[in-house]
């Protein structure tokens, strides 16, 4: 008997395949299509960056409490942290007073609240959100960086696009392989893996809702 025929599907593959449709849906949303198509001014990019700050604050504010957790702890790699880079970008985009009066969109607030809830009560759910955001940043996020540099003249890998620059990760492909190995080794049973997959899909829905509300602020689609 061929042993490979009955080998279980790696968890990282299960997540990627199960969330592929949602991933595509979000990446081809009207807002992202118009942003990447250079149909927006820098204000739309700035508003998007502001929303990301709320999401990453939720992810990273929870990291300390989860460091020793057997499920979530291994994923908390300092080289991934994005909040400081986002703050540098927002200072460049808005000025030193960028925090004044800044409020999340309702969809962003709901997204951040769900991350916080998972971090507090369900480490597997936190991993779903961590995976959805950070691996996406290492991959498709680079397309956004390239567009922003070319469209609005930001310095290459400099202020305004630092969110997309992972200076401490010299080999993104190798890092992503290591991350997927962590997923494959996550110490949970099959039922919990399915719950994590469903939360991953939900994370994409939260992203899509943020894009939808941003579309309402920038109703230009040509």
PAGUKE-605002 format. One record per residue (C-alpha): residue number from 1; x, y, z; residue in three letters. Coordinates in steps of 0.5 Angstrom, whole numbers, plus 500, padded with zeros to 3 digits. Example, Ala and Ser with C-alpha at 12.3 -4.5 7.8 and 13.67 -1.06 7.14 Angstrom:
# PAGUKE-605002
(1 (525 491 516) ALA)
(2 (527 498 514) SER)
END
This chain:
# PAGUKE-605002
(1 (500 500 500) UNK)
(2 (502 507 498) UNK)
(3 (503 511 505) UNK)
(4 (503 517 502) UNK)
(5 (496 516 499) UNK)
(6 (493 516 507) UNK)
(7 (498 522 509) UNK)
(8 (494 527 512) UNK)
(9 (493 534 509) UNK)
(10 (498 539 512) UNK)
(11 (494 544 517) UNK)
(12 (497 550 513) UNK)
(13 (495 547 506) UNK)
(14 (488 546 509) UNK)
(15 (487 553 511) UNK)
(16 (490 556 505) UNK)
(17 (485 552 500) UNK)
(18 (479 553 505) UNK)
(19 (480 561 505) UNK)
(20 (482 561 498) UNK)
(21 (476 564 495) UNK)
(22 (475 569 501) UNK)
(23 (482 571 500) UNK)
(24 (481 572 492) UNK)
(25 (474 576 494) UNK)
(26 (477 581 499) UNK)
(27 (483 582 494) UNK)
(28 (479 584 488) UNK)
(29 (474 588 492) UNK)
(30 (472 595 489) UNK)
(31 (476 599 494) UNK)
(32 (483 595 493) UNK)
(33 (482 594 485) UNK)
(34 (481 602 485) UNK)
(35 (487 603 490) UNK)
(36 (492 598 486) UNK)
(37 (489 601 479) UNK)
(38 (491 608 482) UNK)
(39 (484 611 481) UNK)
(40 (485 614 488) UNK)
(41 (489 620 491) UNK)
(42 (493 619 497) UNK)
(43 (488 620 502) UNK)
(44 (485 614 500) UNK)
(45 (491 610 502) UNK)
(46 (492 614 508) UNK)
(47 (485 612 511) UNK)
(48 (486 605 509) UNK)
(49 (493 606 513) UNK)
(50 (489 609 519) UNK)
(51 (484 603 519) UNK)
(52 (490 598 519) UNK)
(53 (493 601 525) UNK)
(54 (487 599 529) UNK)
(55 (487 592 527) UNK)
(56 (495 591 529) UNK)
(57 (494 595 535) UNK)
(58 (489 589 537) UNK)
(59 (494 584 535) UNK)
(60 (500 586 538) UNK)
(61 (497 589 544) UNK)
(62 (495 582 546) UNK)
(63 (502 579 544) UNK)
(64 (505 579 551) UNK)
(65 (499 576 555) UNK)
(66 (500 570 549) UNK)
(67 (507 569 549) UNK)
(68 (507 563 554) UNK)
(69 (501 560 550) UNK)
(70 (502 553 547) UNK)
(71 (498 555 541) UNK)
(72 (499 562 540) UNK)
(73 (506 563 543) UNK)
(74 (510 560 537) UNK)
(75 (507 565 532) UNK)
(76 (509 571 536) UNK)
(77 (515 573 532) UNK)
(78 (518 580 534) UNK)
(79 (520 581 527) UNK)
(80 (513 581 524) UNK)
(81 (510 587 529) UNK)
(82 (507 592 525) UNK)
(83 (504 598 529) UNK)
(84 (511 602 530) UNK)
(85 (512 602 523) UNK)
(86 (504 604 522) UNK)
(87 (505 610 527) UNK)
(88 (512 612 523) UNK)
(89 (508 612 516) UNK)
(90 (502 616 519) UNK)
(91 (506 621 522) UNK)
(92 (509 622 515) UNK)
(93 (502 622 512) UNK)
(94 (498 626 517) UNK)
(95 (503 629 521) UNK)
(96 (505 629 528) UNK)
(97 (498 630 531) UNK)
(98 (495 624 527) UNK)
(99 (492 621 533) UNK)
(100 (488 627 534) UNK)
(101 (480 625 533) UNK)
(102 (482 619 529) UNK)
(103 (477 614 530) UNK)
(104 (476 607 527) UNK)
(105 (471 606 522) UNK)
(106 (465 601 525) UNK)
(107 (467 595 521) UNK)
(108 (474 596 523) UNK)
(109 (472 597 530) UNK)
(110 (468 590 530) UNK)
(111 (474 587 527) UNK)
(112 (479 589 532) UNK)
(113 (474 587 538) UNK)
(114 (474 580 535) UNK)
(115 (481 580 535) UNK)
(116 (482 582 542) UNK)
(117 (476 577 544) UNK)
(118 (480 571 541) UNK)
(119 (486 573 544) UNK)
(120 (483 573 551) UNK)
(121 (479 567 550) UNK)
(122 (481 563 544) UNK)
(123 (488 562 542) UNK)
(124 (486 558 536) UNK)
(125 (482 564 534) UNK)
(126 (488 569 535) UNK)
(127 (492 565 530) UNK)
(128 (487 565 525) UNK)
(129 (487 573 525) UNK)
(130 (495 573 526) UNK)
(131 (496 568 520) UNK)
(132 (491 572 515) UNK)
(133 (494 579 517) UNK)
(134 (502 577 517) UNK)
(135 (502 572 511) UNK)
(136 (498 577 507) UNK)
(137 (503 583 509) UNK)
(138 (509 579 507) UNK)
(139 (506 577 500) UNK)
(140 (501 581 497) UNK)
(141 (502 587 501) UNK)
(142 (508 588 497) UNK)
(143 (504 590 491) UNK)
(144 (501 595 495) UNK)
(145 (508 598 497) UNK)
(146 (510 598 490) UNK)
(147 (504 602 487) UNK)
(148 (504 607 493) UNK)
(149 (512 608 492) UNK)
(150 (511 609 484) UNK)
(151 (504 613 485) UNK)
(152 (505 618 490) UNK)
(153 (513 618 490) UNK)
(154 (515 615 497) UNK)
(155 (522 614 498) UNK)
(156 (523 606 497) UNK)
(157 (522 602 503) UNK)
(158 (521 609 507) UNK)
(159 (516 613 511) UNK)
(160 (509 612 508) UNK)
(161 (510 605 506) UNK)
(162 (514 602 512) UNK)
(163 (508 598 514) UNK)
(164 (510 593 508) UNK)
(165 (518 593 509) UNK)
(166 (520 587 514) UNK)
(167 (527 589 515) UNK)
(168 (528 584 520) UNK)
(169 (526 578 515) UNK)
(170 (532 577 510) UNK)
(171 (528 571 506) UNK)
(172 (521 572 506) UNK)
(173 (520 565 503) UNK)
(174 (524 562 508) UNK)
(175 (520 565 513) UNK)
(176 (513 563 510) UNK)
(177 (515 556 510) UNK)
(178 (517 556 517) UNK)
(179 (511 560 519) UNK)
(180 (507 554 515) UNK)
(181 (511 549 519) UNK)
(182 (508 552 526) UNK)
(183 (501 551 523) UNK)
(184 (502 544 521) UNK)
(185 (505 543 528) UNK)
(186 (500 547 532) UNK)
(187 (498 542 538) UNK)
(188 (490 542 537) UNK)
(189 (485 537 535) UNK)
(190 (482 536 528) UNK)
(191 (475 539 531) UNK)
(192 (479 545 533) UNK)
(193 (483 546 526) UNK)
(194 (476 546 523) UNK)
(195 (474 552 528) UNK)
(196 (481 556 526) UNK)
(197 (479 555 519) UNK)
(198 (472 558 520) UNK)
(199 (475 564 524) UNK)
(200 (480 565 518) UNK)
(201 (475 566 513) UNK)
(202 (471 570 518) UNK)
(203 (478 574 518) UNK)
(204 (477 575 511) UNK)
(205 (470 578 512) UNK)
(206 (472 583 517) UNK)
(207 (477 585 512) UNK)
(208 (472 586 506) UNK)
(209 (467 590 511) UNK)
(210 (473 595 512) UNK)
(211 (474 595 505) UNK)
(212 (466 596 503) UNK)
(213 (466 602 508) UNK)
(214 (472 605 505) UNK)
(215 (469 605 498) UNK)
(216 (463 609 501) UNK)
(217 (468 614 503) UNK)
(218 (471 614 496) UNK)
(219 (466 612 491) UNK)
(220 (470 613 485) UNK)
(221 (470 607 481) UNK)
(222 (472 608 474) UNK)
END
